[in-house]
Amino acid sequence: MSTQPTWHVIKRTGDLAPFTPEKIRIAVSKAFIATLGDSAEVSSRVRAQSLKTTEAVTQALKRRLPDGGRIHIEDIQDQVELALMRSGEHAVARAYVLYREAHARQRSESARAQGAPEKPVLHITGSDGQRRPLDRERLAAMLDEALEGLEGVSATPVLDGIERSLFDGMTERDLADAIILSARNLIDREPDYTYVAARLLLDKLRHEALTRLWQEPIHLTQAQLAEQYGETLKRTLQVGAELELLDPELTRFDLDTLGRALKPERDFRFTYLGLQTLYDRYCIHDHGTRIELPQIFFMRVAMGLAINEV
């Protein structure tokens, strides 16, 4: 028996709440009343238009997430504005925009008055089940590295997309996927975001592979990994052989020399689609967990072709 899809709203606090179309109808009705006066409250046209707008927003959400999922409150409000504009209710849409801006100012002023941070403290659930505060400094460093050397791209739209996907208690994997998706959604706007998305996927792959290889949580930037790529080659071949995924003969090569020949900077040449294909189809894995990095994959293939030369 199939399960009906469900949708949840990510609130500004990072908490989750069930998606309730009735709340959209009430908000739209208030925008009509603010524009047309109290008489709009009993107007059949206003009731019909409020229901029509609510249905348009709900259907847009279902098209975007047909299997259910989570959507940020700001994204829902954006859809409300769009639906009002498309239906010709420009004055009401303007009232709705002003309503949002006024409430945003109130939230900001209230947070400052209480000495509270404007952004809530969100927690990420690790693979060990422990909840830890979201490391925003690491997130910023990750984005800085992903943008390095690229023109026409910016951290701001990527961060905006990430913020709209965050919710309290999300898993590390959910967070990694949200970060990648935020950059991937910008590729149509600026093609170089394909490299940003690829580098963010690379960060996910590094964490996944290194954590499995050394059996402890490891978060390294690409620059930090560059110094250890050679040792990672040795460890990958050792673990791969132990798991019977690789021929033990590969460990008989001169791995120190081969490790020095690796070019970690080439990892940054991948487009998003290229690296995603490598991740999905070619990197060796242990029950779904990748244990191989891009340059190690290419070296391992070359070693396999030359295995009779050992």
C-alpha positions in Angstrom: 0.0 0.0 0.0 1.5 3.3 -1.1 2.0 6.1 1.4 0.5 9.5 0.5 3.2 12.2 0.1 3.4 14.8 2.9 4.8 18.3 2.9 6.3 20.3 5.8 7.2 23.9 6.1 10.6 25.1 7.4 9.8 27.9 9.7 12.2 30.9 10.2 13.2 29.3 13.6 14.3 26.2 11.7 11.4 24.2 13.2 9.2 22.0 10.9 5.4 22.4 10.7 2.8 20.6 8.6 1.9 22.4 5.3 -1.5 23.9 5.9 -3.2 25.5 2.8 -5.7 27.3 5.0 -3.0 29.5 6.4 -2.3 30.7 2.9 -6.0 31.5 2.3 -6.1 33.5 5.6 -2.9 35.5 4.7 -4.2 36.3 1.2 -7.6 37.4 2.6 -5.8 39.8 4.9 -4.0 41.3 1.9 -7.3 41.8 0.1 -8.8 43.5 3.2 -5.7 45.7 3.6 -6.2 46.8 0.0 -10.0 47.0 -0.4 -11.1 47.7 3.1 -13.3 45.8 5.5 -15.9 45.2 2.9 -13.6 42.7 1.3 -14.1 40.4 4.3 -17.6 39.5 3.1 -17.0 39.7 -0.7 -17.7 36.6 -2.6 -15.1 37.6 -5.2 -12.4 38.0 -2.6 -13.3 34.6 -1.1 -13.1 33.0 -4.6 -9.8 34.7 -5.4 -8.3 33.7 -2.1 -9.2 30.1 -2.7 -7.9 30.3 -6.3 -4.5 31.8 -5.1 -4.3 29.1 -2.4 -4.9 26.3 -4.9 -2.3 27.8 -7.3 0.3 27.9 -4.6 -0.5 24.4 -3.4 -0.3 23.0 -6.9 3.0 24.8 -7.5 4.4 23.1 -4.4 3.2 19.7 -5.4 4.8 20.1 -8.9 8.0 21.1 -7.2 8.0 18.3 -4.7 5.7 15.6 -6.1 6.9 13.0 -3.6 6.5 15.3 -0.6 9.3 17.1 1.3 10.2 20.3 3.0 9.9 23.9 1.7 10.9 27.1 3.4 8.2 29.6 4.5 9.8 32.3 2.3 9.5 30.1 -0.8 5.8 29.7 -0.1 5.3 33.4 0.3 7.2 34.0 -3.0 4.7 31.7 -4.7 1.8 33.7 -3.2 3.2 36.9 -4.6 3.7 35.3 -8.0 0.1 33.8 -8.0 -1.4 37.2 -7.1 0.6 39.0 -9.9 -0.4 36.3 -12.5 -4.1 36.8 -11.6 -3.8 40.5 -12.1 -4.2 41.4 -8.4 -1.2 43.8 -8.5 -2.4 46.1 -5.7 -3.0 43.1 -3.4 0.4 41.6 -4.3 1.9 45.0 -3.3 0.1 44.9 0.0 1.3 41.4 0.6 4.9 42.5 -0.1 4.6 45.4 2.3 3.1 43.0 4.9 6.1 40.7 4.6 8.6 43.6 4.8 6.9 45.0 7.9 6.9 41.7 9.7 10.6 41.1 8.7 11.5 44.5 10.3 9.5 43.6 13.5 11.3 40.2 13.8 14.7 41.9 13.4 13.9 44.7 15.9 12.5 42.2 18.4 15.6 40.0 18.1 17.9 43.0 18.6 15.9 44.2 21.6 16.1 40.8 23.3 19.8 40.5 22.5 19.1 37.3 20.5 20.8 36.4 17.3 18.7 37.1 14.2 19.5 33.7 12.9 18.3 30.8 15.1 20.9 28.3 16.4 20.3 25.2 14.3 21.5 21.7 15.1 22.8 19.0 12.7 22.5 15.3 13.5 25.7 13.5 12.9 26.0 9.9 11.7 26.6 9.0 15.4 23.1 10.4 16.3 24.6 13.3 18.2 23.1 16.8 17.6 25.7 19.6 17.1 25.3 23.3 16.3 25.6 24.1 12.6 29.2 25.2 12.0 28.6 28.3 10.0 32.3 29.1 9.9 33.0 25.8 8.1 30.1 26.5 5.8 31.6 29.9 4.8 35.1 28.4 4.3 33.6 25.6 2.1 31.9 28.2 -0.1 35.0 30.3 -0.3 37.0 27.4 -1.6 34.2 26.4 -4.0 34.2 29.9 -5.5 38.0 30.3 -5.7 39.2 31.4 -9.2 35.7 31.6 -10.7 34.1 34.7 -12.2 30.5 35.7 -12.3 29.6 33.7 -9.2 28.9 34.8 -5.7 28.3 33.2 -2.3 25.2 35.2 -1.6 22.6 33.4 -3.8 24.1 30.0 -2.7 23.8 31.0 1.0 20.3 32.2 0.4 19.3 28.9 -1.1 21.0 27.0 1.8 19.3 29.1 4.5 15.9 28.3 3.0 16.7 24.5 3.2 17.9 24.4 6.8 15.8 23.0 9.6 16.7 22.0 13.1 17.9 18.4 13.5 18.6 17.8 9.8 21.2 15.1 9.1 24.7 15.7 7.8 23.7 14.0 4.5 20.6 16.2 4.2 22.8 19.3 4.9 25.3 18.3 2.2 22.6 17.6 -0.3 21.0 21.0 0.4 24.3 22.8 0.0 24.9 21.1 -3.4 21.3 21.7 -4.6 21.5 25.4 -3.8 24.5 25.8 -6.2 23.1 23.4 -8.8 19.9 25.5 -9.0 21.9 28.5 -10.1 23.6 26.8 -13.1 20.9 28.1 -15.6 21.6 31.7 -14.3 25.4 31.4 -14.7 27.2 28.4 -16.2 30.2 28.6 -13.8 28.0 27.5 -10.9 28.4 24.0 -12.3 32.0 24.2 -10.9 30.7 25.5 -7.6 28.2 22.7 -7.4 30.9 20.1 -8.3 33.3 21.4 -5.6 30.5 21.3 -3.0 29.8 17.7 -4.1 33.5 17.0 -3.8 33.4 18.2 -0.2 30.6 15.7 0.5 32.7 12.9 -1.2 35.8 13.8 0.8 33.9 13.6 4.1 32.2 10.4 3.1 35.4 8.6 1.9 37.8 9.8 4.5 35.4 9.1 7.4 35.0 5.5 6.1 38.7 5.0 5.4 39.9 6.1 8.8 36.7 5.2 10.8 36.3 8.6 12.4 34.6 11.8 11.3 37.0 13.8 9.1 36.2 17.2 7.5 39.1 18.5 5.3 39.1 21.2 2.7 40.6 20.4 -0.7 43.8 22.4 0.3 44.2 20.4 3.5 43.6 17.1 1.7 46.3 17.9 -0.9 49.0 17.2 1.6 47.5 13.8 2.4 46.4 12.6 -1.0 49.3 10.2 -1.3 48.6 8.6 2.0 44.9 8.4 1.1 45.8 6.4 -2.0 47.6 3.9 0.2 44.7 3.7 2.6 42.1 3.3 -0.2 43.9 0.4 -1.8 44.4 -1.3 1.6 40.8 -0.9 2.7 39.6 -1.8 -0.8 41.6 -5.0 -0.7 40.4 -5.9 2.8 36.8 -5.5 1.6 37.6 -7.7 -1.5 36.7 -4.8 -3.8 40.2 -4.4 -5.2 42.9 -6.8 -6.2 45.6 -7.0 -3.4 48.2 -6.9 -6.1 47.6 -3.2 -6.4 49.2 -2.7 -3.0 52.5 -4.0 -4.4 53.1 -1.0 -6.5 55.5 1.8 -5.5 52.7 3.7 -3.8 55.0 6.5 -2.5 56.0 7.4 -6.0 52.5 7.1 -7.4 51.1 9.2 -4.5 53.6 12.0 -5.4 52.4 11.9 -9.0 48.8 12.6 -8.0 47.5 16.1 -9.0 44.8 17.1 -6.4 44.1 20.4 -8.1 42.6 18.5 -11.0 39.6 17.6 -8.8 38.5 21.2 -9.4 38.2 20.7 -13.2 35.0 18.7 -12.9 31.7 20.1 -13.9 28.8 19.1 -11.7 27.4 16.5 -14.1 30.9 15.0 -14.6 31.6 14.5 -10.9 28.1 13.3 -10.1 28.5 10.6 -12.7 31.8 9.6 -11.2 30.2 9.5 -7.8 27.2 7.5 -8.8 28.7 5.0 -11.2 32.4 4.6 -10.8 33.8 5.3 -7.4 34.1 2.1 -5.4 31.9 1.9 -2.3 31.3 -0.1 0.8 27.5 -0.7 0.9 26.8 2.7 -0.6 29.5 4.6 1.2 32.2 5.8 -1.2 35.8 5.1 -0.3 37.6 6.6 -3.3 38.5 10.1 -4.4 38.6 11.3 -8.0 42.4 11.3 -8.6 42.7 8.0 -6.8 40.0 6.5 -9.1 42.0 7.5 -12.2 45.3 6.2 -10.7 43.6 3.0 -9.6 42.3 2.4 -13.2 45.8 3.1 -14.6 47.4 0.7 -12.0 44.9 -2.0 -13.0 45.9 -1.7 -16.6 49.5 -2.0 -15.7 49.1 -4.7 -13.1 51.0 -7.3 -15.1 54.0 -5.0 -15.0 54.5 -5.2 -11.2 
